[in-house]
Amino acid sequence: MNKVVLMGRLTKDPETRQAGETSVARYTLAVDRRGKKDEADFISCVAFGKGAEFAEKWLKKGMKVCVDGRIQTGSYTNKDGVKVYTTDVILDNQEFAESKKAEFQPVPEDEELPFT
């Protein structure tokens, strides 16, 4: 079974492009190492289609997200003729792992409320 679940923070805004008619978004998650203070792994994540559109619209540098998907390895030859090996997480799901604090405004006591 090839299944991975990660929680971490985006190191920069997602980079989105079109591959034919399909949107593709790439970003890197900084995932803290359990029990290791100030150590993290930087994991390359790729989303396609609606997932890519979600990433482009809602995800920003520094946001904490939880993702799941599968690991995919590959390789290519760079412009210098050197073979480069890649490891990406191909995402099935992405979700926010923290919420922004709600800022409540006190109701002034001398104003009439629109409901009773």
C-alpha positions in Angstrom: 0.0 0.0 0.0 1.3 3.4 -1.0 -0.3 6.0 1.4 1.1 9.0 3.1 -0.4 11.5 5.5 1.6 14.7 6.3 1.0 17.9 8.4 3.3 20.8 7.9 3.6 24.4 6.8 4.0 25.7 3.2 7.5 27.1 2.6 6.2 29.4 -0.1 3.0 30.0 -2.1 2.0 27.2 -4.4 3.3 27.4 -8.0 0.5 26.6 -10.5 0.6 25.9 -14.2 -1.5 24.3 -16.9 -0.7 20.9 -18.4 -3.1 20.7 -21.3 -6.5 21.3 -19.8 -5.4 20.2 -16.3 -4.2 22.5 -13.5 -1.1 21.4 -11.6 0.0 23.0 -8.3 3.4 22.3 -6.6 4.4 23.3 -3.2 6.8 22.2 -0.4 5.7 21.3 3.1 8.1 21.7 6.0 7.2 18.8 8.3 8.6 18.8 11.8 10.4 15.7 12.9 8.7 14.1 15.9 10.7 14.5 19.0 13.4 16.6 17.3 13.4 20.2 18.1 14.2 22.5 15.2 14.4 19.7 12.6 12.1 19.3 9.6 11.9 17.5 6.4 10.9 19.4 3.2 8.4 17.4 1.2 7.5 18.2 -2.4 3.7 18.0 -3.0 1.8 18.0 -6.3 -2.0 18.5 -6.7 -3.9 18.2 -10.0 -7.3 19.5 -11.2 -9.6 20.8 -8.5 -6.9 20.1 -5.9 -4.6 22.4 -7.8 -7.3 25.1 -8.1 -7.9 24.8 -4.3 -4.2 25.2 -3.6 -3.8 28.2 -5.8 -6.8 30.0 -4.4 -6.5 29.2 -0.7 -3.0 28.1 0.3 -0.3 30.6 1.1 3.2 30.6 2.5 3.3 29.7 6.3 -0.1 28.0 6.4 -0.4 24.8 8.3 -2.1 22.1 6.2 -2.8 18.4 6.4 -2.5 16.4 3.2 -2.8 12.8 2.1 -1.8 11.0 -1.1 0.8 8.6 -2.5 4.6 8.8 -3.0 5.7 8.8 -6.6 9.4 8.6 -7.7 10.8 9.6 -11.0 13.8 10.9 -12.8 14.9 13.3 -15.6 18.1 14.4 -17.2 18.9 18.1 -16.4 20.5 20.6 -18.9 24.0 19.5 -17.8 23.3 15.9 -18.7 23.0 14.8 -15.1 20.3 12.3 -14.1 18.1 13.8 -11.3 15.9 11.6 -9.2 12.7 13.0 -7.7 10.2 12.1 -5.0 6.8 13.8 -4.8 3.6 13.2 -2.8 0.8 13.2 -5.3 -2.1 14.6 -3.3 -5.6 13.2 -3.0 -6.7 15.6 -0.2 -5.7 18.9 1.4 -7.2 20.6 4.4 -6.5 23.4 6.7 -4.8 22.3 10.0 -5.4 25.5 11.9 -8.0 28.2 11.9 -7.5 31.9 12.2 -8.6 33.5 15.4 -12.1 34.9 15.3 -12.2 38.5 16.2 -15.4 39.4 18.0 -16.6 42.9 18.3 -18.5 43.8 21.5 -22.0 45.1 20.9 -22.3 48.7 22.1 -24.8 48.8 24.9 -26.4 52.0 23.8 -27.4 50.7 20.3 -30.6 48.8 19.6 -30.1 45.3 18.4 -31.8 44.2 15.1 -33.4 41.2 16.9 -34.8 40.5 20.3 
